[in-house]
């Protein structure tokens, strides 16, 4: 079968404006795009991201789907959780296929005590139970590549080394006041253990990009856990040099 005849899915893109180039490329290469709304300051606000997604989904449903998100702003205020649940319900009615949460949980947001708000905090349990009960898939970008916590000379990919050289403010090795890498993985795994049945997709290989063996252990332990490959193919390629068969399997 020719490349363009074979149906493909890009499960993790961020389309934040109405430029139609994405649809042109999707048609040309037979791709279905899943754009993921995200609670990140570098993106437009949630309303605009969702409006863009709905614009493309309504016009090109054969090429386009989206995952909604919500803002963590005001998370410590009364009524926040009920408002988020209602927002999620409305997004799902509009056609969203799931919900996304981002690394500001664990890496930015702090509780009144000064501690980081992590994904396994009891605060989130009602939200995750709601998603489980409603059978709403959750995509979670929690933590970062393990390289983020290593010295530059120990990083395994040129891309990571270049990025953290240019952005030392995000290089966690230089900021020991932030949580260590392992804390993000442990908190995510705790959520998986506490919420069996929650369809949980770990973005970017679940921040376990350095070891397919570690990813596989989670697959065995948590049947409803899956991952996407976005922005981490270099780590897969690196491991395939050592053990191609294991990577393929």
C-alpha positions in Angstrom: 0.0 0.0 0.0 1.3 3.5 -0.8 2.1 5.8 2.1 -0.7 8.2 1.3 -3.2 5.4 1.1 -2.5 4.1 4.6 -4.6 5.8 7.3 -2.6 7.4 10.1 -3.3 9.2 13.3 -1.2 12.0 14.9 -2.5 11.7 18.4 -0.8 14.8 19.9 -0.8 18.1 18.1 -1.6 21.6 19.2 -3.5 23.7 16.7 -4.4 27.0 18.2 -5.5 29.2 15.2 -7.7 28.8 12.2 -4.8 28.5 9.6 -6.0 25.7 7.3 -2.5 24.3 6.5 -3.0 21.6 9.1 -6.0 20.3 7.1 -4.2 20.5 3.8 -1.3 18.4 5.2 -3.8 15.9 6.8 -5.6 15.4 3.5 -2.4 15.1 1.6 -0.9 12.5 3.8 -4.1 10.7 5.0 -3.8 11.7 8.6 -6.4 12.2 11.3 -5.2 14.9 13.7 -6.0 15.0 17.4 -5.4 18.5 18.8 -5.0 18.8 22.5 -6.1 21.9 24.4 -3.7 22.7 27.2 -3.7 24.9 30.3 -0.4 26.6 29.4 0.4 30.3 29.3 2.0 29.9 25.8 -1.4 29.0 24.3 -4.5 31.1 23.9 -7.1 30.8 26.7 -9.3 27.7 27.0 -12.3 29.3 25.2 -10.3 30.2 22.2 -8.5 26.8 22.0 -11.8 25.0 22.1 -13.4 27.4 19.5 -10.5 26.7 17.1 -10.9 22.9 17.7 -14.6 23.0 17.1 -14.1 25.1 13.9 -12.0 22.3 12.4 -13.9 19.4 13.9 -17.2 20.6 12.5 -15.8 21.3 9.0 -13.5 18.3 8.7 -14.6 15.5 11.1 -12.9 12.9 9.0 -9.5 14.6 9.6 -9.9 16.1 13.0 -10.7 15.5 16.7 -9.9 17.3 19.9 -9.3 16.9 23.6 -10.6 19.6 25.9 -9.0 21.0 29.0 -9.7 23.4 31.8 -7.9 26.1 33.7 -6.4 25.5 37.1 -7.0 29.1 38.0 -8.9 29.4 41.2 -8.4 25.7 42.0 -8.3 26.5 45.8 -11.6 28.4 45.7 -15.0 27.0 46.7 -17.0 25.8 43.7 -14.0 25.2 41.4 -14.5 21.5 41.1 -18.2 21.7 40.3 -17.5 24.3 37.6 -14.7 22.1 36.1 -17.0 19.1 36.0 -19.7 21.2 34.2 -17.1 22.5 31.8 -16.0 18.9 31.0 -19.6 17.8 30.5 -20.2 20.6 28.0 -17.0 19.9 26.1 -17.8 16.3 25.8 -21.3 17.2 24.5 -19.6 19.4 21.9 -17.6 16.4 20.7 -14.4 16.3 22.7 -12.9 12.8 22.9 -11.2 13.3 26.3 -9.6 15.8 28.7 -6.0 17.0 29.1 -4.1 18.0 32.3 -0.6 19.6 32.2 2.7 19.7 34.1 1.7 22.9 35.9 0.3 20.3 38.3 3.5 19.2 40.1 5.8 21.8 38.6 4.1 25.2 39.1 1.0 25.2 41.4 1.6 25.4 45.1 -0.7 24.9 48.1 -1.0 27.5 50.9 1.7 25.6 52.8 4.2 26.2 49.9 4.2 22.6 48.9 3.7 21.7 45.2 0.2 20.6 44.2 0.8 17.1 42.8 -1.5 14.9 40.8 -1.9 12.4 43.7 -3.1 15.0 46.1 -6.5 14.1 47.7 -7.8 17.3 46.2 -8.0 15.6 42.7 -9.7 12.4 43.8 -13.3 13.6 43.1 -12.2 14.8 39.7 -10.6 11.5 38.7 -13.5 9.5 40.1 -15.8 11.7 38.0 -13.7 10.9 34.8 -13.7 7.2 35.7 -17.5 7.1 36.3 -18.2 9.0 33.0 -15.6 6.9 31.1 -13.8 10.1 29.9 -10.2 9.5 28.8 -7.5 11.6 30.5 -4.3 12.6 28.8 -1.8 13.8 31.3 1.5 15.5 30.7 3.1 15.1 34.2 6.7 15.8 34.8 9.3 16.1 32.1 12.0 14.0 30.4 14.4 12.5 33.0 17.1 14.5 31.2 15.6 17.6 32.6 17.1 16.6 36.0 20.5 15.6 34.7 23.6 17.7 34.1 23.9 18.8 30.4 26.8 16.4 29.8 24.7 13.4 31.0 21.7 14.1 28.8 21.0 11.5 26.2 19.7 13.6 23.3 21.0 16.7 21.5 17.5 18.2 21.5 17.2 18.1 25.3 20.8 19.4 25.7 20.1 22.3 23.4 16.8 23.2 24.9 18.0 23.2 28.5 21.1 25.1 27.5 18.9 27.8 26.0 16.3 27.7 28.8 18.1 27.2 32.1 15.0 28.4 34.0 13.4 25.0 33.0 16.5 22.9 33.7 15.5 21.2 37.0 19.1 20.1 37.7 19.8 23.8 38.4 16.7 24.1 40.6 16.8 21.6 43.5 14.1 23.5 45.2 11.6 21.8 42.8 10.4 18.3 43.1 12.8 15.5 41.8 12.0 13.5 38.7 11.0 10.4 40.7 8.3 12.3 42.7 6.4 13.0 39.5 6.5 9.4 38.4 5.5 8.1 41.9 2.6 10.6 42.1 1.3 9.5 38.7 1.6 5.8 39.5 -0.3 6.4 42.8 -3.2 7.9 40.8 -3.2 4.8 38.5 -3.3 2.5 41.5 -6.1 4.5 43.2 -8.3 4.8 40.1 -8.6 1.5 38.3 -10.8 1.9 35.3 -9.6 5.5 34.6 -8.5 5.6 30.9 -5.2 7.3 31.5 -2.9 8.3 28.6 0.6 9.3 29.6 1.7 12.0 27.2 5.3 11.9 25.9 5.8 8.2 26.8 4.5 9.0 30.3 7.7 10.8 31.1 9.4 7.3 31.1 11.0 8.0 27.7 14.4 6.8 28.8 13.3 3.2 29.4 10.8 1.1 27.4 11.2 -1.5 30.2 9.7 1.0 32.7 6.9 1.8 30.3 6.2 -1.9 29.9 6.1 -2.5 33.6 3.3 0.1 33.9 1.4 -1.5 31.1 1.5 -4.8 33.0 0.5 -3.3 36.3 -2.1 -0.8 35.0 -4.3 -2.3 32.2 -6.0 1.1 31.5 -2.7 3.0 31.1 -1.3 3.9 27.7 1.1 6.4 26.3 1.7 8.5 23.3 5.0 9.0 21.5 4.9 12.7 20.9 8.2 14.6 21.1 10.0 11.5 22.4 10.8 9.5 19.2 14.5 10.3 19.6 14.5 8.4 22.9 12.8 5.4 21.2 15.4 5.5 18.4 18.2 5.6 20.9 17.0 2.5 22.7 16.4 0.7 19.3 20.1 1.0 18.7 20.6 -1.2 21.7 17.6 -3.5 21.4 15.6 -3.1 18.3 13.5 -6.2 18.9 12.3 -5.0 22.3 11.4 -1.6 21.0 9.4 -3.1 18.1 7.6 -5.5 20.4 
